[in-house]
């Protein structure tokens, strides 16, 4: 997305760092395949160890042939909860990602490298 944040009619957005190409050493002559995937439910993300409630749509981003981690600038995700949350539930919202290698390759939600920034008028920023 561009501008000063997500479009107000979107329920989720992802903003990649402006220096991502240089950080991943992608030059102007290289074809880059970037894909985004949006999931409306968490039905495909079943965690064995404990049930985690997902309160938003899920967005993923992938650059073919690249492992993207430990970036100098963050990937920013903004989202709106898909259900009304009580003030106590709002305090418990945490930003996570699906770690495909966790739990013996079955996968699990992980907060590693994620930072829950704030909630503002129903919008959360990670």
N, CA, C and O atoms as a GROMACS GRO file, in nm:
protein
  504
    1UNK      N    1   0.084  -0.118   0.000
    1UNK     CA    2   0.000   0.000   0.000
    1UNK      C    3   0.088   0.123   0.000
    1UNK      O    4   0.205   0.115   0.036
    2UNK      N    5   0.034   0.235  -0.039
    2UNK     CA    6   0.110   0.359  -0.036
    2UNK      C    7   0.039   0.460   0.050
    2UNK      O    8  -0.066   0.430   0.108
    3UNK      N    9   0.094   0.578   0.061
    3UNK     CA   10   0.028   0.683   0.137
    3UNK      C   11   0.057   0.674   0.285
    3UNK      O   12   0.161   0.622   0.326
    4UNK      N   13  -0.036   0.726   0.364
    4UNK     CA   14  -0.017   0.736   0.507
    4UNK      C   15  -0.082   0.623   0.586
    4UNK      O   16  -0.115   0.642   0.703
    5UNK      N   17  -0.100   0.511   0.526
    5UNK     CA   18  -0.159   0.398   0.597
    5UNK      C   19  -0.252   0.323   0.506
    5UNK      O   20  -0.261   0.352   0.386
    6UNK      N   21  -0.323   0.226   0.563
    6UNK     CA   22  -0.410   0.142   0.481
    6UNK      C   23  -0.534   0.218   0.437
    6UNK      O   24  -0.577   0.311   0.505
    7UNK      N   25  -0.590   0.180   0.324
    7UNK     CA   26  -0.719   0.238   0.285
    7UNK      C   27  -0.821   0.206   0.393
    7UNK      O   28  -0.823   0.093   0.443
    8UNK      N   29  -0.905   0.300   0.430
    8UNK     CA   30  -0.998   0.279   0.540
    8UNK      C   31  -1.104   0.174   0.509
    8UNK      O   32  -1.166   0.121   0.601
    9UNK      N   33  -1.126   0.140   0.381
    9UNK     CA   34  -1.225   0.039   0.350
    9UNK      C   35  -1.164  -0.102   0.340
    9UNK      O   36  -1.235  -0.199   0.316
   10UNK      N   37  -1.033  -0.112   0.358
   10UNK     CA   38  -0.967  -0.243   0.360
   10UNK      C   39  -0.975  -0.298   0.502
   10UNK      O   40  -0.988  -0.221   0.597
   11UNK      N   41  -0.967  -0.428   0.516
   11UNK     CA   42  -0.966  -0.487   0.649
   11UNK      C   43  -0.828  -0.533   0.690
   11UNK      O   44  -0.804  -0.565   0.806
   12UNK      N   45  -0.736  -0.535   0.592
   12UNK     CA   46  -0.600  -0.577   0.621
   12UNK      C   47  -0.509  -0.524   0.510
   12UNK      O   48  -0.549  -0.517   0.394
   13UNK      N   49  -0.389  -0.486   0.547
   13UNK     CA   50  -0.293  -0.440   0.446
   13UNK      C   51  -0.152  -0.479   0.490
   13UNK      O   52  -0.126  -0.503   0.608
   14UNK      N   53  -0.063  -0.485   0.391
   14UNK     CA   54   0.077  -0.516   0.418
   14UNK      C   55   0.162  -0.413   0.344
   14UNK      O   56   0.137  -0.384   0.227
   15UNK      N   57   0.262  -0.359   0.413
   15UNK     CA   58   0.353  -0.262   0.354
   15UNK      C   59   0.494  -0.318   0.367
   15UNK      O   60   0.543  -0.343   0.478
   16UNK      N   61   0.560  -0.336   0.254
   16UNK     CA   62   0.696  -0.389   0.254
   16UNK      C   63   0.795  -0.274   0.266
   16UNK      O   64   0.766  -0.164   0.221
   17UNK      N   65   0.912  -0.298   0.327
   17UNK     CA   66   1.012  -0.192   0.342
   17UNK      C   67   1.058  -0.139   0.207
   17UNK      O   68   1.069  -0.214   0.110
   18UNK      N   69   1.085  -0.009   0.201
   18UNK     CA   70   1.129   0.052   0.075
   18UNK      C   71   1.266   0.001   0.033
   18UNK      O   72   1.298   0.004  -0.086
   19UNK      N   73   1.348  -0.045   0.127
   19UNK     CA   74   1.482  -0.093   0.094
   19UNK      C   75   1.488  -0.245   0.078
   19UNK      O   76   1.597  -0.303   0.081
   20UNK      N   77   1.374  -0.310   0.061
   20UNK     CA   78   1.371  -0.456   0.057
   20UNK      C   79   1.456  -0.513  -0.056
   20UNK      O   80   1.530  -0.610  -0.035
   21UNK      N   81   1.447  -0.456  -0.175
   21UNK     CA   82   1.524  -0.508  -0.289
   21UNK      C   83   1.674  -0.501  -0.262
   21UNK      O   84   1.746  -0.597  -0.290
   22UNK      N   85   1.720  -0.389  -0.208
   22UNK     CA   86   1.864  -0.378  -0.182
   22UNK      C   87   1.906  -0.470  -0.067
   22UNK      O   88   2.015  -0.527  -0.070
   23UNK      N   89   1.821  -0.484   0.032
   23UNK     CA   90   1.855  -0.570   0.145
   23UNK      C   91   1.863  -0.717   0.103
   23UNK      O   92   1.944  -0.793   0.156
   24UNK      N   93   1.779  -0.757   0.009
   24UNK     CA   94   1.781  -0.895  -0.040
   24UNK      C   95   1.874  -0.911  -0.160
   24UNK      O   96   1.883  -1.018  -0.219
   25UNK      N   97   1.944  -0.804  -0.194
   25UNK     CA   98   2.039  -0.801  -0.305
   25UNK      C   99   1.973  -0.840  -0.437
   25UNK      O  100   2.025  -0.922  -0.513
   26UNK      N  101   1.856  -0.780  -0.460
   26UNK     CA  102   1.785  -0.797  -0.586
   26UNK      C  103   1.817  -0.676  -0.672
   26UNK      O  104   1.793  -0.562  -0.630
   27UNK      N  105   1.872  -0.699  -0.791
   27UNK     CA  106   1.908  -0.584  -0.875
   27UNK      C  107   1.798  -0.557  -0.978
   27UNK      O  108   1.703  -0.635  -0.991
   28UNK      N  109   1.811  -0.448  -1.049
   28UNK     CA  110   1.708  -0.404  -1.145
   28UNK      C  111   1.693  -0.496  -1.264
   28UNK      O  112   1.593  -0.486  -1.336
   29UNK      N  113   1.786  -0.586  -1.288
   29UNK     CA  114   1.777  -0.674  -1.403
   29UNK      C  115   1.718  -0.810  -1.367
   29UNK      O  116   1.700  -0.896  -1.454
   30UNK      N  117   1.689  -0.831  -1.240
   30UNK     CA  118   1.637  -0.958  -1.194
   30UNK      C  119   1.485  -0.957  -1.195
   30UNK      O  120   1.423  -0.864  -1.144
   31UNK      N  121   1.424  -1.062  -1.253
   31UNK     CA  122   1.279  -1.078  -1.243
   31UNK      C  123   1.246  -1.120  -1.100
   31UNK      O  124   1.309  -1.211  -1.046
   32UNK      N  125   1.149  -1.055  -1.041
   32UNK     CA  126   1.110  -1.085  -0.904
   32UNK      C  127   0.963  -1.126  -0.903
   32UNK      O  128   0.878  -1.056  -0.956
   33UNK      N  129   0.936  -1.239  -0.843
   33UNK     CA  130   0.798  -1.285  -0.830
   33UNK      C  131   0.754  -1.268  -0.686
   33UNK      O  132   0.798  -1.339  -0.596
   34UNK      N  133   0.668  -1.172  -0.667
   34UNK     CA  134   0.614  -1.139  -0.536
   34UNK      C  135   0.468  -1.180  -0.535
   34UNK      O  136   0.391  -1.141  -0.623
   35UNK      N  137   0.429  -1.257  -0.437
   35UNK     CA  138   0.289  -1.296  -0.428
   35UNK      C  139   0.236  -1.267  -0.288
   35UNK      O  140   0.307  -1.279  -0.189
   36UNK      N  141   0.111  -1.227  -0.285
   36UNK     CA  142   0.040  -1.204  -0.158
   36UNK      C  143  -0.077  -1.301  -0.156
   36UNK      O  144  -0.142  -1.324  -0.258
   37UNK      N  145  -0.104  -1.355  -0.040
   37UNK     CA  146  -0.217  -1.445  -0.023
   37UNK      C  147  -0.301  -1.394   0.093
   37UNK      O  148  -0.249  -1.359   0.199
   38UNK      N  149  -0.431  -1.390   0.072
   38UNK     CA  150  -0.524  -1.344   0.174
   38UNK      C  151  -0.618  -1.459   0.211
   38UNK      O  152  -0.682  -1.517   0.124
   39UNK      N  153  -0.624  -1.490   0.339
   39UNK     CA  154  -0.712  -1.595   0.389
   39UNK      C  155  -0.823  -1.528   0.471
   39UNK      O  156  -0.795  -1.445   0.558
   40UNK      N  157  -0.946  -1.563   0.443
   40UNK     CA  158  -1.059  -1.505   0.516
   40UNK      C  159  -1.083  -1.572   0.650
   40UNK      O  160  -1.145  -1.514   0.739
   41UNK      N  161  -1.033  -1.695   0.666
   41UNK     CA  162  -1.047  -1.767   0.792
   41UNK      C  163  -0.914  -1.835   0.825
   41UNK      O  164  -0.824  -1.842   0.742
   42UNK      N  165  -0.904  -1.882   0.947
   42UNK     CA  166  -0.782  -1.952   0.991
   42UNK      C  167  -0.796  -2.103   0.982
   42UNK      O  168  -0.716  -2.175   1.042
   43UNK      N  169  -0.895  -2.152   0.909
   43UNK     CA  170  -0.924  -2.296   0.904
   43UNK      C  171  -0.805  -2.380   0.860
   43UNK      O  172  -0.793  -2.495   0.902
   44UNK      N  173  -0.717  -2.328   0.777
   44UNK     CA  174  -0.601  -2.403   0.729
   44UNK      C  175  -0.484  -2.403   0.828
   44UNK      O  176  -0.387  -2.476   0.810
   45UNK      N  177  -0.495  -2.322   0.932
   45UNK     CA  178  -0.386  -2.304   1.028
   45UNK      C  179  -0.426  -2.364   1.163
   45UNK      O  180  -0.467  -2.292   1.254
   46UNK      N  181  -0.413  -2.496   1.173
   46UNK     CA  182  -0.453  -2.567   1.294
   46UNK      C  183  -0.329  -2.595   1.378
   46UNK      O  184  -0.237  -2.664   1.334
   47UNK      N  185  -0.328  -2.541   1.498
   47UNK     CA  186  -0.214  -2.558   1.587
   47UNK      C  187  -0.242  -2.672   1.683
   47UNK      O  188  -0.346  -2.674   1.749
   48UNK      N  189  -0.149  -2.769   1.691
   48UNK     CA  190  -0.168  -2.887   1.775
   48UNK      C  191  -0.157  -2.857   1.924
   48UNK      O  192  -0.235  -2.911   2.003
   49UNK      N  193  -0.061  -2.773   1.963
   49UNK     CA  194  -0.029  -2.757   2.105
   49UNK      C  195  -0.138  -2.686   2.184
   49UNK      O  196  -0.163  -2.722   2.298
   50UNK      N  197  -0.201  -2.587   2.126
   50UNK     CA  198  -0.312  -2.519   2.194
   50UNK      C  199  -0.391  -2.438   2.092
   50UNK      O  200  -0.340  -2.399   1.987
   51UNK      N  201  -0.513  -2.414   2.126
   51UNK     CA  202  -0.600  -2.339   2.034
   51UNK      C  203  -0.570  -2.190   2.048
   51UNK      O  204  -0.574  -2.135   2.158
   52UNK      N  205  -0.541  -2.126   1.937
   52UNK     CA  206  -0.520  -1.983   1.936
   52UNK      C  207  -0.634  -1.921   1.856
   52UNK      O  208  -0.663  -1.965   1.745
   53UNK      N  209  -0.697  -1.820   1.912
   53UNK     CA  210  -0.806  -1.756   1.842
   53UNK      C  211  -0.751  -1.650   1.748
   53UNK      O  212  -0.679  -1.559   1.790
   54UNK      N  213  -0.784  -1.661   1.623
   54UNK     CA  214  -0.743  -1.564   1.523
   54UNK      C  215  -0.858  -1.466   1.505
   54UNK      O  216  -0.970  -1.507   1.476
   55UNK      N  217  -0.831  -1.337   1.522
   55UNK     CA  218  -0.938  -1.237   1.519
   55UNK      C  219  -0.929  -1.143   1.400
   55UNK      O  220  -0.982  -1.032   1.402
   56UNK      N  221  -0.860  -1.188   1.295
   56UNK     CA  222  -0.852  -1.107   1.174
   56UNK      C  223  -0.837  -1.199   1.053
   56UNK      O  224  -0.821  -1.320   1.067
   57UNK      N  225  -0.844  -1.138   0.936
   57UNK     CA  226  -0.806  -1.212   0.817
   57UNK      C  227  -0.656  -1.234   0.826
   57UNK      O  228  -0.588  -1.171   0.906
   58UNK      N  229  -0.603  -1.323   0.744
   58UNK     CA  230  -0.460  -1.356   0.747
   58UNK      C  231  -0.402  -1.318   0.612
   58UNK      O  232  -0.457  -1.351   0.508
   59UNK      N  233  -0.289  -1.248   0.615
   59UNK     CA  234  -0.223  -1.208   0.492
   59UNK      C  235  -0.081  -1.263   0.492
   59UNK      O  236  -0.012  -1.261   0.594
   60UNK      N  237  -0.040  -1.312   0.378
   60UNK     CA  238   0.095  -1.362   0.363
   60UNK      C  239   0.160  -1.299   0.241
   60UNK      O  240   0.092  -1.261   0.146
   61UNK      N  241   0.290  -1.289   0.245
   61UNK     CA  242   0.366  -1.233   0.133
   61UNK      C  243   0.488  -1.320   0.112
   61UNK      O  244   0.551  -1.364   0.208
   62UNK      N  245   0.520  -1.345  -0.014
   62UNK     CA  246   0.632  -1.434  -0.046
   62UNK      C  247   0.706  -1.379  -0.167
   62UNK      O  248   0.645  -1.333  -0.264
   63UNK      N  249   0.838  -1.383  -0.159
   63UNK     CA  250   0.922  -1.351  -0.274
   63UNK      C  251   0.988  -1.481  -0.316
   63UNK      O  252   1.066  -1.539  -0.241
   64UNK      N  253   0.955  -1.526  -0.437
   64UNK     CA  254   1.005  -1.655  -0.484
   64UNK      C  255   1.157  -1.661  -0.478
   64UNK      O  256   1.226  -1.571  -0.524
   65UNK      N  257   1.207  -1.769  -0.420
   65UNK     CA  258   1.351  -1.792  -0.413
   65UNK      C  259   1.423  -1.714  -0.305
   65UNK      O  260   1.546  -1.718  -0.298
   66UNK      N  261   1.349  -1.642  -0.220
   66UNK     CA  262   1.412  -1.561  -0.116
   66UNK      C  263   1.359  -1.600   0.021
   66UNK      O  264   1.240  -1.626   0.038
   67UNK      N  265   1.448  -1.605   0.118
   67UNK     CA  266   1.406  -1.620   0.256
   67UNK      C  267   1.414  -1.480   0.317
   67UNK      O  268   1.522  -1.422   0.326
   68UNK      N  269   1.302  -1.429   0.359
   68UNK     CA  270   1.296  -1.292   0.409
   68UNK      C  271   1.284  -1.296   0.561
   68UNK      O  272   1.182  -1.339   0.615
   69UNK      N  273   1.389  -1.252   0.629
   69UNK     CA  274   1.388  -1.248   0.775
   69UNK      C  275   1.497  -1.154   0.823
   69UNK      O  276   1.591  -1.124   0.749
   70UNK      N  277   1.485  -1.109   0.946
   70UNK     CA  278   1.582  -1.021   1.010
   70UNK      C  279   1.609  -0.895   0.927
   70UNK      O  280   1.724  -0.856   0.907
   71UNK      N  281   1.502  -0.832   0.880
   71UNK     CA  282   1.516  -0.711   0.800
   71UNK      C  283   1.551  -0.591   0.888
   71UNK      O  284   1.512  -0.586   1.004
   72UNK      N  285   1.624  -0.495   0.831
   72UNK     CA  286   1.658  -0.372   0.903
   72UNK      C  287   1.534  -0.286   0.924
   72UNK      O  288   1.518  -0.224   1.029
   73UNK      N  289   1.446  -0.282   0.824
   73UNK     CA  290   1.320  -0.210   0.834
   73UNK      C  291   1.207  -0.312   0.840
   73UNK      O  292   1.217  -0.418   0.778
   74UNK      N  293   1.101  -0.282   0.914
   74UNK     CA  294   0.996  -0.383   0.932
   74UNK      C  295   0.898  -0.392   0.816
   74UNK      O  296   0.878  -0.296   0.742
   75UNK      N  297   0.837  -0.508   0.804
   75UNK     CA  298   0.717  -0.526   0.723
   75UNK      C  299   0.604  -0.479   0.815
   75UNK      O  300   0.599  -0.519   0.932
   76UNK      N  301   0.514  -0.397   0.766
   76UNK     CA  302   0.406  -0.344   0.850
   76UNK      C  303   0.274  -0.401   0.802
   76UNK      O  304   0.239  -0.394   0.684
   77UNK      N  305   0.201  -0.458   0.896
   77UNK     CA  306   0.069  -0.512   0.867
   77UNK      C  307  -0.032  -0.438   0.953
   77UNK      O  308  -0.015  -0.425   1.074
   78UNK      N  309  -0.137  -0.388   0.888
   78UNK     CA  310  -0.248  -0.323   0.957
   78UNK      C  311  -0.372  -0.408   0.936
   78UNK      O  312  -0.394  -0.460   0.827
   79UNK      N  313  -0.452  -0.423   1.041
   79UNK     CA  314  -0.572  -0.503   1.026
   79UNK      C  315  -0.681  -0.458   1.122
   79UNK      O  316  -0.655  -0.390   1.222
   80UNK      N  317  -0.802  -0.497   1.088
   80UNK     CA  318  -0.920  -0.476   1.172
   80UNK      C  319  -0.964  -0.613   1.220
   80UNK      O  320  -0.963  -0.709   1.142
   81UNK      N  321  -1.003  -0.624   1.344
   81UNK     CA  322  -1.054  -0.751   1.396
   81UNK      C  323  -1.183  -0.787   1.324
   81UNK      O  324  -1.262  -0.700   1.288
   82UNK      N  325  -1.202  -0.917   1.304
   82UNK     CA  326  -1.322  -0.964   1.235
   82UNK      C  327  -1.438  -0.986   1.330
   82UNK      O  328  -1.545  -1.030   1.288
   83UNK      N  329  -1.418  -0.955   1.456
   83UNK     CA  330  -1.526  -0.962   1.554
   83UNK      C  331  -1.509  -0.848   1.652
   83UNK      O  332  -1.400  -0.793   1.665
   84UNK      N  333  -1.616  -0.813   1.720
   84UNK     CA  334  -1.607  -0.708   1.821
   84UNK      C  335  -1.531  -0.762   1.941
   84UNK      O  336  -1.561  -0.870   1.992
   85UNK      N  337  -1.434  -0.684   1.986
   85UNK     CA  338  -1.352  -0.727   2.099
   85UNK      C  339  -1.382  -0.640   2.220
   85UNK      O  340  -1.400  -0.519   2.209
   86UNK      N  341  -1.386  -0.704   2.338
   86UNK     CA  342  -1.402  -0.629   2.462
   86UNK      C  343  -1.270  -0.557   2.493
   86UNK      O  344  -1.167  -0.593   2.436
   87UNK      N  345  -1.272  -0.458   2.580
   87UNK     CA  346  -1.146  -0.391   2.618
   87UNK      C  347  -1.040  -0.488   2.669
   87UNK      O  348  -0.921  -0.469   2.643
   88UNK      N  349  -1.082  -0.593   2.741
   88UNK     CA  350  -0.986  -0.693   2.790
   88UNK      C  351  -0.928  -0.774   2.674
   88UNK      O  352  -0.809  -0.805   2.674
   89UNK      N  353  -1.012  -0.808   2.576
   89UNK     CA  354  -0.963  -0.882   2.459
   89UNK      C  355  -0.869  -0.798   2.375
   89UNK      O  356  -0.771  -0.849   2.321
   90UNK      N  357  -0.897  -0.669   2.364
   90UNK     CA  358  -0.809  -0.579   2.287
   90UNK      C  359  -0.668  -0.581   2.346
   90UNK      O  360  -0.570  -0.580   2.271
   91UNK      N  361  -0.658  -0.583   2.478
   91UNK     CA  362  -0.527  -0.586   2.545
   91UNK      C  363  -0.449  -0.714   2.515
   91UNK      O  364  -0.326  -0.715   2.525
   92UNK      N  365  -0.520  -0.821   2.478
   92UNK     CA  366  -0.455  -0.951   2.455
   92UNK      C  367  -0.417  -0.975   2.310
   92UNK      O  368  -0.352  -1.075   2.280
   93UNK      N  369  -0.456  -0.886   2.218
   93UNK     CA  370  -0.424  -0.906   2.077
   93UNK      C  371  -0.273  -0.903   2.059
   93UNK      O  372  -0.206  -0.813   2.108
   94UNK      N  373  -0.220  -1.003   1.989
   94UNK     CA  374  -0.077  -1.014   1.962
   94UNK      C  375  -0.055  -1.041   1.815
   94UNK      O  376  -0.132  -1.113   1.751
   95UNK      N  377   0.050  -0.984   1.762
   95UNK     CA  378   0.088  -1.008   1.623
   95UNK      C  379   0.171  -1.136   1.618
   95UNK      O  380   0.262  -1.156   1.698
   96UNK      N  381   0.138  -1.220   1.522
   96UNK     CA  382   0.206  -1.348   1.506
   96UNK      C  383   0.217  -1.382   1.358
   96UNK      O  384   0.157  -1.315   1.274
   97UNK      N  385   0.294  -1.484   1.328
   97UNK     CA  386   0.302  -1.538   1.193
   97UNK      C  387   0.295  -1.689   1.202
   97UNK      O  388   0.320  -1.746   1.308
   98UNK      N  389   0.261  -1.753   1.091
   98UNK     CA  390   0.255  -1.899   1.089
   98UNK      C  391   0.393  -1.952   1.058
   98UNK      O  392   0.446  -1.930   0.949
   99UNK      N  393   0.452  -2.022   1.154
   99UNK     CA  394   0.585  -2.082   1.140
   99UNK      C  395   0.564  -2.225   1.091
   99UNK      O  396   0.527  -2.314   1.168
  100UNK      N  397   0.589  -2.246   0.961
  100UNK     CA  398   0.564  -2.376   0.899
  100UNK      C  399   0.654  -2.486   0.955
  100UNK      O  400   0.619  -2.604   0.944
  101UNK      N  401   0.767  -2.452   1.015
  101UNK     CA  402   0.861  -2.552   1.066
  101UNK      C  403   0.835  -2.590   1.212
  101UNK      O  404   0.892  -2.687   1.260
  102UNK      N  405   0.751  -2.515   1.282
  102UNK     CA  406   0.725  -2.541   1.424
  102UNK      C  407   0.650  -2.672   1.442
  102UNK      O  408   0.587  -2.724   1.350
  103UNK      N  409   0.658  -2.723   1.562
  103UNK     CA  410   0.589  -2.846   1.602
  103UNK      C  411   0.613  -2.960   1.504
  103UNK      O  412   0.521  -3.025   1.455
  104UNK      N  413   0.741  -2.983   1.476
  104UNK     CA  414   0.781  -3.094   1.390
  104UNK      C  415   0.733  -3.082   1.247
  104UNK      O  416   0.709  -3.184   1.181
  105UNK      N  417   0.719  -2.960   1.198
  105UNK     CA  418   0.677  -2.938   1.061
  105UNK      C  419   0.526  -2.926   1.042
  105UNK      O  420   0.479  -2.902   0.931
  106UNK      N  421   0.452  -2.941   1.152
  106UNK     CA  422   0.305  -2.926   1.142
  106UNK      C  423   0.267  -2.778   1.134
  106UNK      O  424   0.170  -2.741   1.070
  107UNK      N  425   0.347  -2.694   1.202
  107UNK     CA  426   0.322  -2.551   1.202
  107UNK      C  427   0.254  -2.503   1.328
  107UNK      O  428   0.183  -2.577   1.396
  108UNK      N  429   0.279  -2.373   1.359
  108UNK     CA  430   0.220  -2.311   1.477
  108UNK      C  431   0.235  -2.160   1.465
  108UNK      O  432   0.320  -2.110   1.392
  109UNK      N  433   0.151  -2.089   1.538
  109UNK     CA  434   0.162  -1.943   1.542
  109UNK      C  435   0.283  -1.905   1.628
  109UNK      O  436   0.306  -1.965   1.733
  110UNK      N  437   0.359  -1.807   1.582
  110UNK     CA  438   0.478  -1.763   1.655
  110UNK      C  439   0.484  -1.610   1.659
  110UNK      O  440   0.457  -1.544   1.559
  111UNK      N  441   0.519  -1.555   1.774
  111UNK     CA  442   0.537  -1.410   1.783
  111UNK      C  443   0.680  -1.366   1.753
  111UNK      O  444   0.709  -1.246   1.754
  112UNK      N  445   0.770  -1.460   1.726
  112UNK     CA  446   0.912  -1.428   1.705
  112UNK      C  447   0.930  -1.325   1.594
  112UNK      O  448   0.885  -1.346   1.481
  113UNK      N  449   0.994  -1.215   1.627
  113UNK     CA  450   1.020  -1.111   1.529
  113UNK      C  451   0.903  -1.017   1.506
  113UNK      O  452   0.913  -0.921   1.430
  114UNK      N  453   0.791  -1.043   1.573
  114UNK     CA  454   0.672  -0.959   1.557
  114UNK      C  455   0.663  -0.861   1.673
  114UNK      O  456   0.706  -0.890   1.785
  115UNK      N  457   0.607  -0.746   1.645
  115UNK     CA  458   0.587  -0.645   1.749
  115UNK      C  459   0.447  -0.587   1.732
  115UNK      O  460   0.413  -0.534   1.627
  116UNK      N  461   0.368  -0.598   1.837
  116UNK     CA  462   0.234  -0.540   1.837
  116UNK      C  463   0.250  -0.393   1.871
  116UNK      O  464   0.285  -0.359   1.984
  117UNK      N  465   0.224  -0.306   1.775
  117UNK     CA  466   0.249  -0.163   1.793
  117UNK      C  467   0.140  -0.093   1.872
  117UNK      O  468   0.166  -0.033   1.976
  118UNK      N  469   0.016  -0.101   1.821
  118UNK     CA  470  -0.090  -0.024   1.884
  118UNK      C  471  -0.225  -0.062   1.824
  118UNK      O  472  -0.235  -0.132   1.723
  119UNK      N  473  -0.330  -0.014   1.892
  119UNK     CA  474  -0.465  -0.023   1.841
  119UNK      C  475  -0.515   0.120   1.831
  119UNK      O  476  -0.500   0.198   1.926
  120UNK      N  477  -0.573   0.155   1.718
  120UNK     CA  478  -0.623   0.291   1.697
  120UNK      C  479  -0.755   0.283   1.622
  120UNK      O  480  -0.758   0.247   1.504
  121UNK      N  481  -0.863   0.316   1.689
  121UNK     CA  482  -0.994   0.319   1.626
  121UNK      C  483  -1.029   0.187   1.557
  121UNK      O  484  -1.085   0.184   1.448
  122UNK      N  485  -0.995   0.077   1.625
  122UNK     CA  486  -1.026  -0.056   1.571
  122UNK      C  487  -0.919  -0.114   1.479
  122UNK      O  488  -0.930  -0.230   1.439
  123UNK      N  489  -0.817  -0.037   1.446
  123UNK     CA  490  -0.707  -0.084   1.361
  123UNK      C  491  -0.588  -0.124   1.448
  123UNK      O  492  -0.552  -0.054   1.543
  124UNK      N  493  -0.529  -0.237   1.414
  124UNK     CA  494  -0.410  -0.285   1.484
  124UNK      C  495  -0.293  -0.275   1.389
  124UNK      O  496  -0.308  -0.294   1.269
  125UNK      N  497  -0.174  -0.245   1.443
  125UNK     CA  498  -0.054  -0.234   1.361
  125UNK      C  499   0.052  -0.329   1.415
  125UNK      O  500   0.081  -0.330   1.534
  126UNK      N  501   0.108  -0.408   1.324
  126UNK     CA  502   0.215  -0.502   1.359
  126UNK      C  503   0.339  -0.465   1.281
  126UNK      O  504   0.442  -0.530   1.294
   0.00000   0.00000   0.00000
